[in-house]
Amino acid sequence: MALSGNLSLGNSPTAEYLHPVFTDQSPTSRSTLSSILALRSLWILLSSIDRGTVIAGLLVTLITYLLVVRHLRFRSIRALEEKYGATMDQFKDIDYKDAQSILANLFLLEAPWLFLTSKDFAFLRAFGITEIADLSVKAKKMVDDTGLRYSDTVVFATEWILNPLDSDRAVLSLNRVNFIHSRYKGIKNDQMVYTLCLLICEVFDWIDKYEWRTSVPLERYASYVFWKENGDSRKHHPSHVRRDFEAAEMHPSYNSNRIAQAVVRLYESTLPRFLRPLFTNILISFMDERLRQATMLELNATSLVIGTLTTKILPIALSLRAGFVRHCMLPRKSHPTVFKPAGADGRVHVTYWQMQPHYAPVTLWGKWGPDALYRRVFGLPLPGNDWVSEGYKLEEVGYGGRGAEKVLEVVERAKNGGCPYSTYGRVDNESELGGIFARYGASCPMMPKDGN
């Protein structure tokens, strides 16, 4: 046997027993042989390294990674505090645009999971108010099609958060909500204020209890500025408004129970059937006593045992999650994609949904991707014609799409320098609203003609 340039086995009797890769003289086979020899050499080299050296190297790598995570984890909030300040004296003059930027960082990058969870509890909590529940039952939509009502609420809230408050889409969203509320004359302004307080306060309650870091004063003040800008000029803090309003208005109610049952069924519809009883127990166990009494949701004997266990185990699990995220996970660089850009027809599709696939497009991936297969196995809903798969136009969301032209009229006049907002007659003394409406002075029909 000779080695000269190419590997040659000559007429060696062993040649017929060797794998073809050793006898084939093609370039591909020679490359494969070289790779095998290189891997063998690497294995020999690694085998010769002392085990202690390997362990030390891994420890150094791990410690370096953890230090990098620690540095990057707090970089965004440190940057915001350097820009706006860390004390009230420093950040007291931030405007609504600053506030929205600060909250977007917290809700979409730092704590998106708990933001979504708290939003669901805020949605349920609002119907613990007796008069809100009574009005919603009369309107029927909340009981007859809870899923669509929930999806519409998510669309409006997300459009507010993702788009600047004075952008076309945020203006459309706010006007559409105002128009829908104007159809129900029983809605009181303090109920609207309470609902806004829930959207802000509930998320901070959850973040401060269960997230990898607690909120800072800058973020809490930004929430107040953002809330006030959305249409209320009172000076009371949102948490005080919520506390006082619930003490006066949240009482046990048959209609609150009807809606709570419908909301629980909606939440259960996202899970396999065998998990639904456990989820319901967890949901009820996480309610505070006032909300549980108002909705009249109770744990039976079996549920009480499960609920007790879950309320003890889940906080531990959430604490472990918070520690893992804080110390072991690099921060997000981009927020979750929620919407697809509007198509030629002006309709928008959602790309992520929590409950039911309203406004989601019908795609091959959506029908047969991993998530779709999971849904098929457990009988969960998939995007389709039953879920408004053609997408939505903001001016048509809710109220059966009626009144879209009235919303567009208000938005259109803004192009001529007018105020792009209206309550559509819902508020008698509109000058009390302040916030975004006040910036337009006498040009805004929501303000007195003298601009005061």
C-alpha positions as CSV (number, residue, x, y, z in Angstrom):
1,M,0.0,0.0,0.0
2,A,1.4,3.4,-1.0
3,L,0.4,6.9,-0.2
4,S,1.3,9.2,-3.1
5,G,-0.9,12.2,-3.7
6,N,-4.2,10.3,-3.6
7,L,-5.0,7.6,-1.2
8,S,-4.3,4.2,-2.9
9,L,-5.0,0.7,-1.7
10,G,-3.6,-0.9,-4.8
11,N,-4.5,-4.6,-4.9
12,S,-4.6,-5.0,-1.2
13,P,-7.0,-7.9,-0.2
14,T,-8.5,-5.7,2.4
15,A,-9.8,-3.2,-0.1
16,E,-13.0,-5.1,-0.8
17,Y,-13.9,-5.0,2.9
18,L,-13.5,-1.2,3.3
19,H,-16.4,1.2,3.2
20,P,-16.8,2.7,-0.3
21,V,-15.7,6.1,1.0
22,F,-12.2,4.7,1.3
23,T,-12.1,3.1,-2.1
24,D,-14.0,5.7,-4.2
25,Q,-11.5,8.1,-5.7
26,S,-14.1,10.9,-6.4
27,P,-13.4,14.4,-4.9
28,T,-16.6,14.1,-2.8
29,S,-15.3,10.9,-1.1
30,R,-11.9,12.5,-0.5
31,S,-13.6,15.5,1.1
32,T,-15.7,13.2,3.3
33,L,-12.6,11.3,4.4
34,S,-10.8,14.5,5.2
35,S,-13.8,15.6,7.4
36,I,-13.7,12.3,9.2
37,L,-10.0,12.6,9.9
38,A,-10.4,16.2,11.1
39,L,-13.2,15.2,13.5
40,R,-11.1,12.3,14.8
41,S,-8.2,14.8,15.4
42,L,-10.5,17.2,17.2
43,W,-11.8,14.4,19.4
44,I,-8.3,13.4,20.3
45,L,-7.4,17.0,21.1
46,L,-10.5,17.4,23.3
47,S,-9.8,14.1,25.1
48,S,-6.4,15.3,26.0
49,I,-7.7,18.4,27.8
50,D,-8.0,18.2,31.5
51,R,-11.6,17.8,32.8
52,G,-11.0,20.5,35.4
53,T,-9.9,22.9,32.6
54,V,-13.2,22.2,30.7
55,I,-15.3,22.8,33.8
56,A,-13.4,26.0,34.6
57,G,-13.9,27.3,31.0
58,L,-17.7,26.5,31.2
59,L,-17.9,28.4,34.5
60,V,-16.1,31.4,33.1
61,T,-18.5,31.4,30.1
62,L,-21.6,31.1,32.3
63,I,-20.5,33.9,34.7
64,T,-19.6,36.1,31.7
65,Y,-23.1,35.5,30.2
66,L,-24.8,36.2,33.5
67,L,-22.9,39.5,33.9
68,V,-23.8,40.5,30.4
69,V,-27.5,39.7,31.1
70,R,-27.4,41.8,34.3
71,H,-25.9,44.7,32.4
72,L,-28.3,44.6,29.5
73,R,-31.4,43.8,31.6
74,F,-31.6,47.2,33.2
75,R,-30.1,49.2,30.3
76,S,-33.4,50.4,28.8
77,I,-34.9,51.7,32.1
78,R,-31.6,53.3,33.0
79,A,-31.6,55.1,29.7
80,L,-35.1,56.3,30.3
81,E,-34.3,57.6,33.7
82,E,-31.2,59.3,32.3
83,K,-33.3,61.0,29.7
84,Y,-36.4,62.0,31.8
85,G,-35.1,61.8,35.3
86,A,-35.7,59.4,38.3
87,T,-37.5,61.8,40.7
88,M,-40.7,63.7,40.5
89,D,-38.9,67.0,40.3
90,Q,-37.0,65.8,37.2
91,F,-39.8,64.1,35.2
92,K,-42.9,66.1,36.3
93,D,-43.0,68.0,32.9
94,I,-43.1,65.0,30.6
95,D,-45.8,65.2,28.0
96,Y,-48.2,62.5,26.6
97,K,-45.7,61.5,23.9
98,D,-43.0,60.9,26.4
99,A,-45.4,59.0,28.6
100,Q,-46.5,56.7,25.8
101,S,-42.9,56.0,24.9
102,I,-42.1,55.1,28.5
103,L,-45.1,52.8,28.8
104,A,-44.5,51.1,25.5
105,N,-41.0,50.1,26.7
106,L,-42.5,48.6,29.9
107,F,-45.6,46.9,28.3
108,L,-44.2,45.7,25.0
109,L,-40.5,45.0,25.8
110,E,-40.0,44.6,29.5
111,A,-43.2,42.8,30.6
112,P,-45.5,41.9,27.7
113,W,-46.7,38.6,29.2
114,L,-47.9,40.2,32.5
115,F,-49.3,43.2,30.6
116,L,-51.6,40.8,28.6
117,T,-52.5,38.9,31.7
118,S,-53.4,42.0,33.7
119,K,-55.4,43.3,30.8
120,D,-57.6,40.2,31.0
121,F,-58.2,40.7,34.7
122,A,-59.0,44.4,34.0
123,F,-61.5,43.3,31.4
124,L,-63.2,41.0,33.9
125,R,-63.0,43.4,36.8
126,A,-64.9,46.2,35.0
127,F,-68.0,44.0,35.0
128,G,-67.9,43.7,38.8
129,I,-69.3,47.2,38.8
130,T,-73.1,46.7,39.1
131,E,-74.2,49.5,36.8
132,I,-71.6,48.6,34.1
133,A,-72.8,45.0,34.2
134,D,-76.5,46.0,34.1
135,L,-75.9,48.2,31.0
136,S,-73.8,45.5,29.3
137,V,-76.5,42.9,29.8
138,K,-79.1,45.3,28.3
139,A,-76.8,45.8,25.3
140,K,-76.7,41.9,25.0
141,K,-73.5,41.9,23.1
142,M,-71.4,41.2,26.2
143,V,-73.4,38.0,27.0
144,D,-74.3,36.9,23.5
145,D,-70.9,37.3,21.9
146,T,-68.3,37.8,24.6
147,G,-65.4,36.7,22.4
148,L,-66.0,39.4,19.7
149,R,-66.5,42.1,22.4
150,Y,-63.2,41.0,24.0
151,S,-61.4,41.0,20.6
152,D,-62.8,44.5,19.7
153,T,-61.6,45.8,23.1
154,V,-58.1,44.4,22.5
155,V,-58.0,46.0,19.0
156,F,-58.8,49.5,20.4
157,A,-56.4,49.2,23.3
158,T,-53.6,47.9,21.2
159,E,-54.1,50.6,18.6
160,W,-53.8,53.2,21.3
161,I,-50.6,51.7,22.7
162,L,-48.8,51.0,19.4
163,N,-49.6,54.2,17.7
164,P,-48.9,57.8,18.8
165,L,-52.0,59.3,20.4
166,D,-52.3,62.0,17.7
167,S,-51.7,59.5,14.8
168,D,-54.5,58.8,12.3
169,R,-55.0,55.3,13.7
170,A,-55.1,56.3,17.3
171,V,-57.5,59.1,16.5
172,L,-59.8,56.7,14.6
173,S,-59.7,54.2,17.4
174,L,-60.6,56.8,20.1
175,N,-63.4,58.3,18.0
176,R,-64.8,54.8,17.3
177,V,-64.9,54.0,21.0
178,N,-66.5,57.4,21.8
179,F,-69.1,56.8,19.1
180,I,-70.0,53.3,20.4
181,H,-70.3,54.6,24.0
182,S,-72.5,57.5,22.8
183,R,-75.1,54.9,21.7
184,Y,-75.6,53.8,25.3
185,K,-76.9,56.8,27.1
186,G,-76.6,55.1,30.5
187,I,-72.8,55.3,30.5
188,K,-71.6,57.8,33.1
189,N,-68.3,59.6,32.8
190,D,-67.1,58.3,36.2
191,Q,-67.6,54.8,34.8
192,M,-65.4,55.7,31.8
193,V,-62.8,57.1,34.1
194,Y,-62.9,54.0,36.2
195,T,-62.3,51.8,33.2
196,L,-59.3,53.8,32.1
197,C,-57.9,53.5,35.7
198,L,-58.2,49.7,35.4
199,L,-56.3,49.6,32.2
200,I,-53.4,51.5,33.9
201,C,-53.5,50.3,37.5
202,E,-54.2,46.6,37.1
203,V,-51.0,46.1,35.0
204,F,-48.9,47.8,37.7
205,D,-50.4,45.6,40.4
206,W,-49.4,42.5,38.5
207,I,-46.0,43.7,37.4
208,D,-45.0,44.7,40.9
209,K,-46.1,41.4,42.3
210,Y,-44.8,38.9,39.7
211,E,-42.5,40.5,37.1
212,W,-38.7,40.3,37.0
213,R,-38.5,43.9,38.3
214,T,-40.9,46.3,39.9
215,S,-42.1,49.5,38.2
216,V,-40.2,52.7,38.9
217,P,-41.8,56.1,39.8
218,L,-41.1,57.4,36.2
219,E,-43.3,54.6,34.8
220,R,-46.1,55.1,37.3
221,Y,-46.2,58.8,36.6
222,A,-46.1,58.2,32.9
223,S,-49.2,56.0,33.3
224,Y,-51.0,58.9,35.0
225,V,-50.0,61.4,32.3
226,F,-51.1,58.9,29.6
227,W,-54.4,58.2,31.4
228,K,-55.2,61.9,31.9
229,E,-54.4,62.6,28.3
230,N,-57.0,60.1,27.2
231,G,-59.8,62.4,28.3
232,D,-60.0,63.1,32.0
233,S,-58.6,66.3,33.6
234,R,-59.2,65.5,37.2
235,K,-56.2,65.6,39.6
236,H,-56.9,62.5,41.6
237,H,-54.5,59.5,41.2
238,P,-56.0,56.6,39.2
239,S,-55.4,54.1,42.1
240,H,-57.4,56.3,44.4
241,V,-60.2,56.7,41.9
242,R,-60.4,52.9,41.4
243,R,-60.4,52.1,45.1
244,D,-63.1,54.7,46.0
245,F,-65.2,53.8,43.0
246,E,-65.1,50.1,43.7
247,A,-66.0,50.7,47.4
248,A,-69.1,52.5,46.3
249,E,-70.2,50.7,43.2
250,M,-68.9,47.0,43.3
251,H,-71.5,44.8,44.9
252,P,-72.8,41.3,44.4
253,S,-75.0,41.3,41.3
254,Y,-76.8,38.7,39.2
255,N,-75.8,40.5,36.0
256,S,-72.1,40.7,37.1
257,N,-72.3,36.9,37.6
258,R,-73.8,36.4,34.2
259,I,-71.0,38.3,32.5
260,A,-68.4,36.7,34.7
261,Q,-69.6,33.3,33.7
262,A,-69.5,34.3,30.0
263,V,-65.9,35.7,30.4
264,V,-64.8,32.5,32.2
265,R,-66.2,30.4,29.4
266,L,-64.3,32.6,26.9
267,Y,-61.1,32.1,28.8
268,E,-61.7,28.3,29.1
269,S,-62.3,28.1,25.3
270,T,-58.6,28.7,24.7
271,L,-57.6,25.5,26.6
272,P,-58.0,21.7,26.2
273,R,-61.1,20.5,28.0
274,F,-59.2,18.5,30.6
275,L,-57.4,21.7,31.8
276,R,-60.5,24.0,32.0
277,P,-61.6,23.1,35.5
278,L,-58.1,23.7,36.9
279,F,-57.9,27.0,35.0
280,T,-61.2,28.2,36.4
281,N,-60.1,27.3,40.0
282,I,-56.9,29.2,39.4
283,L,-58.7,32.2,38.0
284,I,-61.2,32.4,40.9
285,S,-58.4,31.9,43.4
286,F,-56.5,34.8,42.1
287,M,-59.4,37.2,42.4
288,D,-59.5,39.4,45.5
289,E,-62.4,39.0,47.9
290,R,-64.3,42.1,46.7
291,L,-64.3,41.0,43.0
292,R,-65.1,37.4,43.9
293,Q,-68.1,38.6,45.9
294,A,-69.3,41.0,43.2
295,T,-69.2,38.3,40.5
296,M,-70.5,35.6,42.9
297,L,-68.0,33.1,41.6
298,E,-67.3,30.5,44.3
299,L,-65.0,27.5,44.9
300,N,-66.7,24.3,45.8
301,A,-65.1,21.8,48.2
302,T,-63.1,20.0,45.5
303,S,-62.2,23.3,43.8
304,L,-61.2,24.8,47.2
305,V,-58.5,22.2,47.6
306,I,-57.2,22.7,44.1
307,G,-57.5,26.4,44.4
308,T,-55.6,26.4,47.7
309,L,-52.8,24.4,46.2
310,T,-52.6,26.5,43.1
311,T,-52.6,29.7,45.0
312,K,-49.6,28.5,47.0
313,I,-47.8,26.8,44.1
314,L,-48.4,29.5,41.4
315,P,-46.8,32.4,43.3
316,I,-43.7,30.2,43.8
317,A,-43.6,29.3,40.1
318,L,-44.1,33.0,39.1
319,S,-41.3,34.0,41.5
320,L,-39.0,31.3,39.9
321,R,-39.9,32.6,36.5
322,A,-39.2,36.2,37.5
323,G,-35.8,35.2,38.8
324,F,-35.0,33.2,35.7
325,V,-36.0,36.1,33.4
326,R,-34.1,38.7,35.5
327,H,-30.8,36.7,35.7
328,C,-30.7,34.4,32.7
329,M,-32.6,35.9,29.8
330,L,-31.4,38.7,27.5
331,P,-33.8,41.5,27.0
332,R,-36.1,41.7,24.0
333,K,-35.1,43.9,21.1
334,S,-38.4,44.2,19.4
335,H,-42.0,44.0,20.6
336,P,-44.4,41.2,19.5
337,T,-45.9,41.6,16.1
338,V,-49.7,42.1,16.5
339,F,-51.0,43.5,13.3
340,K,-50.2,43.1,9.6
341,P,-50.1,46.3,7.6
342,A,-53.4,47.4,6.0
343,G,-54.0,45.9,2.6
344,A,-55.3,47.7,-0.5
345,D,-58.8,47.6,0.9
346,G,-57.7,49.3,4.1
347,R,-58.4,46.3,6.3
348,V,-56.0,45.1,9.0
349,H,-55.4,41.5,10.1
350,V,-54.2,40.4,13.5
351,T,-51.2,38.1,13.6
352,Y,-51.6,37.2,17.3
353,W,-54.6,36.6,19.4
354,Q,-55.2,35.3,22.9
355,M,-58.8,34.1,22.9
356,Q,-60.6,33.7,19.6
357,P,-59.1,34.3,16.1
358,H,-61.2,37.3,15.2
359,Y,-59.7,39.3,12.3
360,A,-57.0,36.7,11.7
361,P,-56.3,35.8,8.1
362,V,-56.8,32.4,6.7
363,T,-53.4,31.1,5.6
364,L,-51.8,27.7,4.9
365,W,-49.6,28.1,8.0
366,G,-52.6,29.2,10.0
367,K,-54.4,26.0,9.0
368,W,-51.6,23.5,9.2
369,G,-48.7,25.0,11.2
370,P,-47.7,23.6,14.6
371,D,-50.1,25.9,16.5
372,A,-52.9,25.0,14.1
373,L,-52.3,21.3,14.6
374,Y,-52.4,21.8,18.4
375,R,-55.7,23.5,18.0
376,R,-57.1,20.8,15.8
377,V,-56.1,18.1,18.2
378,F,-57.9,19.8,21.1
379,G,-60.8,21.2,19.2
380,L,-59.9,24.8,19.6
381,P,-61.0,27.5,17.0
382,L,-59.0,28.2,13.9
383,P,-59.1,31.4,11.7
384,G,-62.0,31.2,9.2
385,N,-65.1,33.0,7.9
386,D,-66.8,32.7,11.3
387,W,-64.1,34.9,12.8
388,V,-64.2,37.9,10.4
389,S,-61.2,36.6,8.5
390,E,-61.3,39.5,6.0
391,G,-59.8,41.8,8.7
392,Y,-61.1,45.1,10.1
393,K,-61.4,48.8,9.5
394,L,-61.1,50.8,12.7
395,E,-64.1,52.9,11.9
396,E,-66.2,49.7,11.6
397,V,-65.1,47.8,14.7
398,G,-67.9,47.2,17.2
399,Y,-71.6,48.1,17.1
400,G,-72.1,45.9,14.0
401,G,-70.1,48.3,11.9
402,R,-72.8,51.0,12.1
403,G,-71.9,54.7,12.2
404,A,-68.6,54.4,10.4
405,E,-69.4,57.5,8.3
406,K,-69.9,59.6,11.4
407,V,-66.5,58.6,12.7
408,L,-64.8,59.4,9.4
409,E,-66.5,62.8,9.3
410,V,-64.9,63.9,12.6
411,V,-61.5,62.6,11.5
412,E,-61.8,64.3,8.1
413,R,-62.4,67.8,9.6
414,A,-59.0,67.4,11.3
415,K,-57.4,67.8,7.9
416,N,-58.7,71.3,7.8
417,G,-57.3,72.2,11.2
418,G,-60.3,71.2,13.3
419,C,-60.4,69.1,16.4
420,P,-60.3,65.4,15.4
421,Y,-62.1,64.2,18.5
422,S,-65.8,64.0,19.5
423,T,-67.9,62.3,22.2
424,Y,-70.8,62.3,19.7
425,G,-73.1,64.0,22.2
426,R,-72.5,61.6,25.1
427,V,-71.0,64.2,27.4
428,D,-73.2,67.3,28.2
429,N,-70.4,69.5,29.5
430,E,-67.6,68.4,27.3
431,S,-65.3,71.2,28.6
432,E,-64.7,69.0,31.7
433,L,-62.8,66.4,29.7
434,G,-59.6,68.3,29.1
435,G,-56.7,66.1,28.0
436,I,-56.3,65.6,24.3
437,F,-59.4,67.6,23.6
438,A,-58.1,70.8,25.4
439,R,-55.2,71.3,23.0
440,Y,-57.5,72.5,20.2
441,G,-59.1,75.3,22.2
442,A,-62.0,77.1,20.4
443,S,-61.6,75.0,17.2
444,C,-62.7,71.9,19.0
445,P,-66.5,71.3,19.3
446,M,-65.8,69.5,22.6
447,M,-64.6,72.8,24.2
448,P,-66.5,76.0,24.9
449,K,-66.4,78.5,22.1
450,D,-64.4,80.9,24.2
451,G,-61.7,78.3,24.5
452,N,-61.7,78.2,28.3
